[in-house]
């Protein structure tokens, strides 16, 4: 038994393989776009030489699930290769000067830069823009994608998402709130009374709030409902859920009413409390 558990827990999570095809495409296109920007006759466009690698990195990051640094580094490598393929014949066969050379009209140096100087300055510019910027773009985008995936997975596990309620002043306002907004309002009410939200889960016509009372570290289960007046069966079901659980108390909160039979039954249970809409408004002050 122990060996089985050890084997199950020891298995590492499989990493995503390198997406070579899109890495090569992203790198080559980014390098080509970077070169085209530097070769453009309008000097203002050269300011975009640092933006293009970031955009390419973001595009790639949206298509890879993990290993952002590795994908970004490989993309930078192919971008540098593409830029070198474009610039090498231009530097060797023409009098091209890199964008880091002195602009036209500036004081001319005593000795004109050699082709080797142009290569060194071009490589320096690549090192500044084509290496770190794609990595940054990929890692930024892949992290955002992972956060979105984790959020979606969390919402699927919870069954939905709480929503910020509208303005609640009286009972009519409270009863106008749909269930996700009502549950959020109840959670905010309990927070004002010294509770913190651990988690929540959507059920059939109810939302369960898992709260902790900060003063005593007690775990409370607060079940929210807006459908009908609370019946004895709903209170009894809550009591069953409390058995053999970590929750020390259960609360049924409803924006409508509570049947007399349910109140009578709950009075015989020390760990069950029923709160109707009027009581909740009074608690809110």
KEVEXKOL-306729 format. One record per residue (C-alpha): residue number from 1; residue in three letters; x, y, z. Coordinates in nm, 2 decimals, always signed. Example, Ala and Ser with C-alpha at 12.3 -4.5 7.8 and 13.67 -1.06 7.14 Angstrom:
<nodes>
{i:1 aa:ala c1:+1.23 c2:-0.45 c3:+0.78} $
{i:2 aa:ser c1:+1.37 c2:-0.11 c3:+0.71} $
</nodes>
This chain:
<nodes>
{i:1 aa:unk c1:+0.00 c2:+0.00 c3:+0.00} $
{i:2 aa:unk c1:+0.28 c2:+0.24 c3:+0.10} $
{i:3 aa:unk c1:+0.48 c2:+0.15 c3:-0.21} $
{i:4 aa:unk c1:+0.18 c2:+0.23 c3:-0.43} $
{i:5 aa:unk c1:+0.13 c2:+0.57 c3:-0.27} $
{i:6 aa:unk c1:+0.50 c2:+0.65 c3:-0.31} $
{i:7 aa:unk c1:+0.50 c2:+0.55 c3:-0.67} $
{i:8 aa:unk c1:+0.19 c2:+0.77 c3:-0.73} $
{i:9 aa:unk c1:+0.33 c2:+1.07 c3:-0.56} $
{i:10 aa:unk c1:+0.68 c2:+1.04 c3:-0.70} $
{i:11 aa:unk c1:+0.57 c2:+1.05 c3:-1.06} $
{i:12 aa:unk c1:+0.67 c2:+1.40 c3:-1.19} $
{i:13 aa:unk c1:+0.44 c2:+1.61 c3:-1.41} $
{i:14 aa:unk c1:+0.52 c2:+1.57 c3:-1.77} $
{i:15 aa:unk c1:+0.65 c2:+1.89 c3:-1.93} $
{i:16 aa:unk c1:+0.52 c2:+2.01 c3:-2.26} $
{i:17 aa:unk c1:+0.75 c2:+1.93 c3:-2.55} $
{i:18 aa:unk c1:+0.91 c2:+2.22 c3:-2.74} $
{i:19 aa:unk c1:+0.67 c2:+2.35 c3:-3.00} $
{i:20 aa:unk c1:+0.95 c2:+2.37 c3:-3.26} $
{i:21 aa:unk c1:+0.72 c2:+2.46 c3:-3.56} $
{i:22 aa:unk c1:+0.57 c2:+2.77 c3:-3.41} $
{i:23 aa:unk c1:+0.89 c2:+2.87 c3:-3.24} $
{i:24 aa:unk c1:+1.08 c2:+2.87 c3:-3.57} $
{i:25 aa:unk c1:+0.79 c2:+3.05 c3:-3.75} $
{i:26 aa:unk c1:+0.77 c2:+3.31 c3:-3.47} $
{i:27 aa:unk c1:+1.15 c2:+3.36 c3:-3.46} $
{i:28 aa:unk c1:+1.20 c2:+3.40 c3:-3.83} $
{i:29 aa:unk c1:+0.91 c2:+3.63 c3:-3.87} $
{i:30 aa:unk c1:+1.02 c2:+3.84 c3:-3.58} $
{i:31 aa:unk c1:+1.37 c2:+3.86 c3:-3.71} $
{i:32 aa:unk c1:+1.25 c2:+3.96 c3:-4.05} $
{i:33 aa:unk c1:+1.01 c2:+4.22 c3:-3.92} $
{i:34 aa:unk c1:+1.29 c2:+4.36 c3:-3.70} $
{i:35 aa:unk c1:+1.52 c2:+4.39 c3:-4.00} $
{i:36 aa:unk c1:+1.26 c2:+4.55 c3:-4.21} $
{i:37 aa:unk c1:+1.19 c2:+4.81 c3:-3.94} $
{i:38 aa:unk c1:+1.56 c2:+4.90 c3:-3.92} $
{i:39 aa:unk c1:+1.59 c2:+4.92 c3:-4.30} $
{i:40 aa:unk c1:+1.29 c2:+5.15 c3:-4.33} $
{i:41 aa:unk c1:+1.37 c2:+5.50 c3:-4.47} $
{i:42 aa:unk c1:+1.17 c2:+5.67 c3:-4.19} $
{i:43 aa:unk c1:+1.39 c2:+5.69 c3:-3.88} $
{i:44 aa:unk c1:+1.08 c2:+5.71 c3:-3.66} $
{i:45 aa:unk c1:+0.99 c2:+5.35 c3:-3.74} $
{i:46 aa:unk c1:+1.32 c2:+5.23 c3:-3.59} $
{i:47 aa:unk c1:+1.17 c2:+5.30 c3:-3.24} $
{i:48 aa:unk c1:+0.94 c2:+5.00 c3:-3.31} $
{i:49 aa:unk c1:+1.24 c2:+4.77 c3:-3.33} $
{i:50 aa:unk c1:+1.20 c2:+4.70 c3:-2.96} $
{i:51 aa:unk c1:+0.82 c2:+4.65 c3:-2.99} $
{i:52 aa:unk c1:+0.82 c2:+4.39 c3:-3.26} $
{i:53 aa:unk c1:+1.01 c2:+4.13 c3:-3.06} $
{i:54 aa:unk c1:+0.77 c2:+4.17 c3:-2.77} $
{i:55 aa:unk c1:+0.47 c2:+4.13 c3:-2.99} $
{i:56 aa:unk c1:+0.62 c2:+3.82 c3:-3.15} $
{i:57 aa:unk c1:+0.69 c2:+3.68 c3:-2.80} $
{i:58 aa:unk c1:+0.33 c2:+3.75 c3:-2.69} $
{i:59 aa:unk c1:+0.20 c2:+3.57 c3:-3.00} $
{i:60 aa:unk c1:+0.41 c2:+3.27 c3:-2.92} $
{i:61 aa:unk c1:+0.33 c2:+3.27 c3:-2.55} $
{i:62 aa:unk c1:-0.04 c2:+3.24 c3:-2.63} $
{i:63 aa:unk c1:+0.03 c2:+2.91 c3:-2.81} $
{i:64 aa:unk c1:+0.25 c2:+2.74 c3:-2.56} $
{i:65 aa:unk c1:+0.13 c2:+2.61 c3:-2.22} $
{i:66 aa:unk c1:+0.46 c2:+2.62 c3:-2.02} $
{i:67 aa:unk c1:+0.84 c2:+2.64 c3:-2.05} $
{i:68 aa:unk c1:+0.81 c2:+3.00 c3:-2.14} $
{i:69 aa:unk c1:+1.17 c2:+3.09 c3:-2.09} $
{i:70 aa:unk c1:+1.29 c2:+2.80 c3:-2.31} $
{i:71 aa:unk c1:+1.05 c2:+2.88 c3:-2.59} $
{i:72 aa:unk c1:+1.14 c2:+3.25 c3:-2.57} $
{i:73 aa:unk c1:+1.51 c2:+3.18 c3:-2.58} $
{i:74 aa:unk c1:+1.48 c2:+2.95 c3:-2.88} $
{i:75 aa:unk c1:+1.26 c2:+3.21 c3:-3.05} $
{i:76 aa:unk c1:+1.53 c2:+3.48 c3:-2.99} $
{i:77 aa:unk c1:+1.79 c2:+3.24 c3:-3.15} $
{i:78 aa:unk c1:+1.59 c2:+3.20 c3:-3.47} $
{i:79 aa:unk c1:+1.51 c2:+3.58 c3:-3.48} $
{i:80 aa:unk c1:+1.88 c2:+3.65 c3:-3.46} $
{i:81 aa:unk c1:+1.95 c2:+3.40 c3:-3.74} $
{i:82 aa:unk c1:+1.68 c2:+3.56 c3:-3.96} $
{i:83 aa:unk c1:+1.82 c2:+3.91 c3:-3.90} $
{i:84 aa:unk c1:+2.18 c2:+3.80 c3:-3.97} $
{i:85 aa:unk c1:+2.07 c2:+3.63 c3:-4.30} $
{i:86 aa:unk c1:+1.91 c2:+3.96 c3:-4.41} $
{i:87 aa:unk c1:+2.18 c2:+4.20 c3:-4.29} $
{i:88 aa:unk c1:+2.50 c2:+4.00 c3:-4.37} $
{i:89 aa:unk c1:+2.49 c2:+4.05 c3:-4.75} $
{i:90 aa:unk c1:+2.37 c2:+4.41 c3:-4.71} $
{i:91 aa:unk c1:+2.67 c2:+4.50 c3:-4.49} $
{i:92 aa:unk c1:+2.92 c2:+4.31 c3:-4.71} $
{i:93 aa:unk c1:+2.79 c2:+4.44 c3:-5.04} $
{i:94 aa:unk c1:+2.69 c2:+4.79 c3:-4.96} $
{i:95 aa:unk c1:+2.80 c2:+5.09 c3:-4.76} $
{i:96 aa:unk c1:+2.52 c2:+5.02 c3:-4.51} $
{i:97 aa:unk c1:+2.57 c2:+5.16 c3:-4.16} $
{i:98 aa:unk c1:+2.39 c2:+5.02 c3:-3.86} $
{i:99 aa:unk c1:+2.12 c2:+5.23 c3:-3.69} $
{i:100 aa:unk c1:+2.37 c2:+5.28 c3:-3.40} $
{i:101 aa:unk c1:+2.60 c2:+5.48 c3:-3.63} $
{i:102 aa:unk c1:+2.60 c2:+5.85 c3:-3.62} $
{i:103 aa:unk c1:+2.29 c2:+5.99 c3:-3.81} $
{i:104 aa:unk c1:+2.32 c2:+6.21 c3:-4.12} $
{i:105 aa:unk c1:+2.42 c2:+6.57 c3:-4.04} $
{i:106 aa:unk c1:+2.61 c2:+6.48 c3:-3.72} $
{i:107 aa:unk c1:+2.98 c2:+6.54 c3:-3.68} $
{i:108 aa:unk c1:+3.17 c2:+6.29 c3:-3.89} $
{i:109 aa:unk c1:+3.43 c2:+6.08 c3:-3.71} $
{i:110 aa:unk c1:+3.79 c2:+6.09 c3:-3.83} $
{i:111 aa:unk c1:+3.77 c2:+5.73 c3:-3.96} $
{i:112 aa:unk c1:+3.47 c2:+5.58 c3:-4.13} $
{i:113 aa:unk c1:+3.34 c2:+5.27 c3:-3.96} $
{i:114 aa:unk c1:+3.46 c2:+4.94 c3:-4.11} $
{i:115 aa:unk c1:+3.23 c2:+4.65 c3:-4.20} $
{i:116 aa:unk c1:+3.35 c2:+4.47 c3:-3.88} $
{i:117 aa:unk c1:+3.24 c2:+4.77 c3:-3.68} $
{i:118 aa:unk c1:+2.90 c2:+4.76 c3:-3.84} $
{i:119 aa:unk c1:+2.87 c2:+4.39 c3:-3.76} $
{i:120 aa:unk c1:+2.97 c2:+4.45 c3:-3.39} $
{i:121 aa:unk c1:+2.72 c2:+4.73 c3:-3.35} $
{i:122 aa:unk c1:+2.45 c2:+4.54 c3:-3.52} $
{i:123 aa:unk c1:+2.51 c2:+4.24 c3:-3.29} $
{i:124 aa:unk c1:+2.50 c2:+4.47 c3:-2.99} $
{i:125 aa:unk c1:+2.16 c2:+4.60 c3:-3.10} $
{i:126 aa:unk c1:+2.04 c2:+4.24 c3:-3.15} $
{i:127 aa:unk c1:+2.16 c2:+4.15 c3:-2.80} $
{i:128 aa:unk c1:+1.97 c2:+4.45 c3:-2.66} $
{i:129 aa:unk c1:+1.64 c2:+4.39 c3:-2.84} $
{i:130 aa:unk c1:+1.62 c2:+4.05 c3:-3.01} $
{i:131 aa:unk c1:+1.73 c2:+3.84 c3:-2.71} $
{i:132 aa:unk c1:+1.55 c2:+3.97 c3:-2.40} $
{i:133 aa:unk c1:+1.24 c2:+4.12 c3:-2.55} $
{i:134 aa:unk c1:+1.10 c2:+3.79 c3:-2.71} $
{i:135 aa:unk c1:+1.17 c2:+3.60 c3:-2.38} $
{i:136 aa:unk c1:+0.98 c2:+3.87 c3:-2.19} $
{i:137 aa:unk c1:+0.69 c2:+3.86 c3:-2.43} $
{i:138 aa:unk c1:+0.66 c2:+3.48 c3:-2.42} $
{i:139 aa:unk c1:+0.69 c2:+3.45 c3:-2.04} $
{i:140 aa:unk c1:+0.44 c2:+3.73 c3:-1.98} $
{i:141 aa:unk c1:+0.19 c2:+3.59 c3:-2.22} $
{i:142 aa:unk c1:+0.23 c2:+3.22 c3:-2.11} $
{i:143 aa:unk c1:+0.19 c2:+3.32 c3:-1.75} $
{i:144 aa:unk c1:-0.13 c2:+3.51 c3:-1.83} $
{i:145 aa:unk c1:-0.26 c2:+3.21 c3:-2.02} $
{i:146 aa:unk c1:-0.18 c2:+2.98 c3:-1.73} $
{i:147 aa:unk c1:-0.36 c2:+3.21 c3:-1.49} $
{i:148 aa:unk c1:-0.66 c2:+3.22 c3:-1.72} $
{i:149 aa:unk c1:-0.66 c2:+2.84 c3:-1.74} $
{i:150 aa:unk c1:-0.63 c2:+2.80 c3:-1.37} $
{i:151 aa:unk c1:-0.91 c2:+3.05 c3:-1.32} $
{i:152 aa:unk c1:-1.13 c2:+2.86 c3:-1.56} $
{i:153 aa:unk c1:-1.05 c2:+2.53 c3:-1.39} $
{i:154 aa:unk c1:-1.13 c2:+2.68 c3:-1.05} $
{i:155 aa:unk c1:-1.46 c2:+2.81 c3:-1.18} $
{i:156 aa:unk c1:-1.55 c2:+2.47 c3:-1.32} $
{i:157 aa:unk c1:-1.47 c2:+2.31 c3:-0.99} $
{i:158 aa:unk c1:-1.68 c2:+2.56 c3:-0.80} $
{i:159 aa:unk c1:-1.96 c2:+2.55 c3:-1.05} $
{i:160 aa:unk c1:-1.98 c2:+2.93 c3:-1.11} $
{i:161 aa:unk c1:-1.86 c2:+3.27 c3:-0.98} $
{i:162 aa:unk c1:-1.99 c2:+3.50 c3:-0.72} $
{i:163 aa:unk c1:-2.09 c2:+3.84 c3:-0.85} $
{i:164 aa:unk c1:-2.08 c2:+4.18 c3:-0.69} $
{i:165 aa:unk c1:-2.42 c2:+4.28 c3:-0.56} $
{i:166 aa:unk c1:-2.61 c2:+4.59 c3:-0.64} $
{i:167 aa:unk c1:-2.70 c2:+4.85 c3:-0.38} $
{i:168 aa:unk c1:-2.89 c2:+4.69 c3:-0.09} $
{i:169 aa:unk c1:-3.07 c2:+4.92 c3:+0.15} $
{i:170 aa:unk c1:-3.39 c2:+4.74 c3:+0.23} $
{i:171 aa:unk c1:-3.56 c2:+4.40 c3:+0.20} $
{i:172 aa:unk c1:-3.69 c2:+4.47 c3:-0.15} $
{i:173 aa:unk c1:-3.33 c2:+4.54 c3:-0.27} $
{i:174 aa:unk c1:-3.21 c2:+4.22 c3:-0.12} $
{i:175 aa:unk c1:-3.48 c2:+4.01 c3:-0.27} $
{i:176 aa:unk c1:-3.41 c2:+4.15 c3:-0.61} $
{i:177 aa:unk c1:-3.06 c2:+4.01 c3:-0.61} $
{i:178 aa:unk c1:-3.00 c2:+3.68 c3:-0.81} $
{i:179 aa:unk c1:-2.84 c2:+3.40 c3:-0.63} $
{i:180 aa:unk c1:-2.47 c2:+3.47 c3:-0.72} $
{i:181 aa:unk c1:-2.51 c2:+3.84 c3:-0.61} $
{i:182 aa:unk c1:-2.70 c2:+3.74 c3:-0.30} $
{i:183 aa:unk c1:-2.43 c2:+3.49 c3:-0.19} $
{i:184 aa:unk c1:-2.17 c2:+3.76 c3:-0.24} $
{i:185 aa:unk c1:-2.37 c2:+4.00 c3:-0.03} $
{i:186 aa:unk c1:-2.40 c2:+3.74 c3:+0.25} $
{i:187 aa:unk c1:-2.02 c2:+3.68 c3:+0.23} $
{i:188 aa:unk c1:-1.96 c2:+4.05 c3:+0.26} $
{i:189 aa:unk c1:-2.20 c2:+4.07 c3:+0.56} $
{i:190 aa:unk c1:-2.02 c2:+3.78 c3:+0.74} $
{i:191 aa:unk c1:-1.68 c2:+3.94 c3:+0.66} $
{i:192 aa:unk c1:-1.79 c2:+4.25 c3:+0.85} $
{i:193 aa:unk c1:-1.87 c2:+4.03 c3:+1.14} $
{i:194 aa:unk c1:-1.53 c2:+3.87 c3:+1.16} $
{i:195 aa:unk c1:-1.54 c2:+3.59 c3:+0.91} $
{i:196 aa:unk c1:-1.31 c2:+3.51 c3:+0.62} $
{i:197 aa:unk c1:-1.41 c2:+3.32 c3:+0.30} $
{i:198 aa:unk c1:-1.21 c2:+3.00 c3:+0.24} $
{i:199 aa:unk c1:-1.40 c2:+2.88 c3:-0.06} $
{i:200 aa:unk c1:-1.75 c2:+2.84 c3:-0.21} $
{i:201 aa:unk c1:-1.94 c2:+2.60 c3:-0.43} $
{i:202 aa:unk c1:-2.25 c2:+2.62 c3:-0.65} $
{i:203 aa:unk c1:-2.51 c2:+2.35 c3:-0.59} $
{i:204 aa:unk c1:-2.87 c2:+2.30 c3:-0.71} $
{i:205 aa:unk c1:-3.05 c2:+2.63 c3:-0.63} $
{i:206 aa:unk c1:-2.80 c2:+2.70 c3:-0.35} $
{i:207 aa:unk c1:-2.44 c2:+2.84 c3:-0.30} $
{i:208 aa:unk c1:-2.24 c2:+2.71 c3:-0.01} $
{i:209 aa:unk c1:-1.99 c2:+2.95 c3:+0.15} $
{i:210 aa:unk c1:-1.71 c2:+2.79 c3:+0.35} $
{i:211 aa:unk c1:-1.62 c2:+3.05 c3:+0.61} $
{i:212 aa:unk c1:-1.38 c2:+3.07 c3:+0.91} $
{i:213 aa:unk c1:-1.45 c2:+3.27 c3:+1.22} $
{i:214 aa:unk c1:-1.13 c2:+3.46 c3:+1.29} $
{i:215 aa:unk c1:-1.19 c2:+3.50 c3:+1.66} $
{i:216 aa:unk c1:-1.22 c2:+3.13 c3:+1.73} $
{i:217 aa:unk c1:-1.10 c2:+2.96 c3:+1.41} $
{i:218 aa:unk c1:-1.43 c2:+2.78 c3:+1.38} $
{i:219 aa:unk c1:-1.54 c2:+2.66 c3:+1.04} $
{i:220 aa:unk c1:-1.89 c2:+2.75 c3:+0.93} $
{i:221 aa:unk c1:-2.10 c2:+2.64 c3:+0.64} $
{i:222 aa:unk c1:-2.33 c2:+2.91 c3:+0.52} $
{i:223 aa:unk c1:-2.58 c2:+2.79 c3:+0.26} $
{i:224 aa:unk c1:-2.75 c2:+3.07 c3:+0.05} $
{i:225 aa:unk c1:-3.08 c2:+3.04 c3:-0.12} $
{i:226 aa:unk c1:-3.33 c2:+3.27 c3:-0.29} $
{i:227 aa:unk c1:-3.57 c2:+3.03 c3:-0.45} $
{i:228 aa:unk c1:-3.83 c2:+2.96 c3:-0.18} $
{i:229 aa:unk c1:-3.90 c2:+3.00 c3:+0.19} $
{i:230 aa:unk c1:-3.67 c2:+2.76 c3:+0.39} $
{i:231 aa:unk c1:-3.85 c2:+2.43 c3:+0.46} $
{i:232 aa:unk c1:-3.77 c2:+2.18 c3:+0.73} $
{i:233 aa:unk c1:-3.61 c2:+1.95 c3:+0.47} $
{i:234 aa:unk c1:-3.35 c2:+2.21 c3:+0.37} $
{i:235 aa:unk c1:-3.25 c2:+2.25 c3:+0.73} $
{i:236 aa:unk c1:-3.23 c2:+1.88 c3:+0.79} $
{i:237 aa:unk c1:-3.02 c2:+1.84 c3:+0.48} $
{i:238 aa:unk c1:-2.78 c2:+2.10 c3:+0.61} $
{i:239 aa:unk c1:-2.75 c2:+1.92 c3:+0.94} $
{i:240 aa:unk c1:-2.67 c2:+1.60 c3:+0.75} $
{i:241 aa:unk c1:-2.39 c2:+1.77 c3:+0.56} $
{i:242 aa:unk c1:-2.24 c2:+1.89 c3:+0.89} $
{i:243 aa:unk c1:-2.20 c2:+1.54 c3:+1.02} $
{i:244 aa:unk c1:-1.85 c2:+1.40 c3:+1.02} $
{i:245 aa:unk c1:-1.72 c2:+1.73 c3:+0.87} $
{i:246 aa:unk c1:-1.49 c2:+2.01 c3:+0.97} $
{i:247 aa:unk c1:-1.77 c2:+2.26 c3:+1.00} $
{i:248 aa:unk c1:-1.88 c2:+2.34 c3:+1.35} $
{i:249 aa:unk c1:-2.19 c2:+2.53 c3:+1.26} $
{i:250 aa:unk c1:-2.43 c2:+2.55 c3:+0.96} $
{i:251 aa:unk c1:-2.63 c2:+2.86 c3:+0.86} $
{i:252 aa:unk c1:-2.91 c2:+2.88 c3:+0.60} $
{i:253 aa:unk c1:-2.94 c2:+3.23 c3:+0.47} $
{i:254 aa:unk c1:-3.23 c2:+3.32 c3:+0.24} $
{i:255 aa:unk c1:-3.35 c2:+3.65 c3:+0.10} $
{i:256 aa:unk c1:-3.71 c2:+3.54 c3:+0.14} $
{i:257 aa:unk c1:-3.87 c2:+3.37 c3:+0.45} $
{i:258 aa:unk c1:-3.84 c2:+3.07 c3:+0.67} $
{i:259 aa:unk c1:-4.13 c2:+2.83 c3:+0.74} $
{i:260 aa:unk c1:-4.24 c2:+2.80 c3:+1.10} $
{i:261 aa:unk c1:-4.19 c2:+2.43 c3:+1.10} $
{i:262 aa:unk c1:-3.83 c2:+2.48 c3:+0.99} $
{i:263 aa:unk c1:-3.77 c2:+2.74 c3:+1.27} $
{i:264 aa:unk c1:-3.92 c2:+2.50 c3:+1.52} $
{i:265 aa:unk c1:-3.69 c2:+2.21 c3:+1.41} $
{i:266 aa:unk c1:-3.38 c2:+2.43 c3:+1.40} $
{i:267 aa:unk c1:-3.43 c2:+2.54 c3:+1.76} $
{i:268 aa:unk c1:-3.36 c2:+2.18 c3:+1.87} $
{i:269 aa:unk c1:-3.02 c2:+2.19 c3:+1.70} $
{i:270 aa:unk c1:-2.74 c2:+2.39 c3:+1.85} $
{i:271 aa:unk c1:-2.53 c2:+2.40 c3:+1.54} $
{i:272 aa:unk c1:-2.80 c2:+2.51 c3:+1.29} $
{i:273 aa:unk c1:-2.92 c2:+2.86 c3:+1.24} $
{i:274 aa:unk c1:-3.17 c2:+3.00 c3:+0.99} $
{i:275 aa:unk c1:-3.16 c2:+3.36 c3:+0.87} $
{i:276 aa:unk c1:-3.43 c2:+3.51 c3:+0.66} $
{i:277 aa:unk c1:-3.42 c2:+3.83 c3:+0.46} $
{i:278 aa:unk c1:-3.54 c2:+4.06 c3:+0.74} $
{i:279 aa:unk c1:-3.28 c2:+3.93 c3:+0.99} $
{i:280 aa:unk c1:-3.00 c2:+3.97 c3:+0.73} $
{i:281 aa:unk c1:-3.10 c2:+4.34 c3:+0.68} $
{i:282 aa:unk c1:-3.10 c2:+4.40 c3:+1.05} $
{i:283 aa:unk c1:-2.76 c2:+4.24 c3:+1.08} $
{i:284 aa:unk c1:-2.64 c2:+4.47 c3:+0.80} $
{i:285 aa:unk c1:-2.75 c2:+4.77 c3:+1.01} $
</nodes>
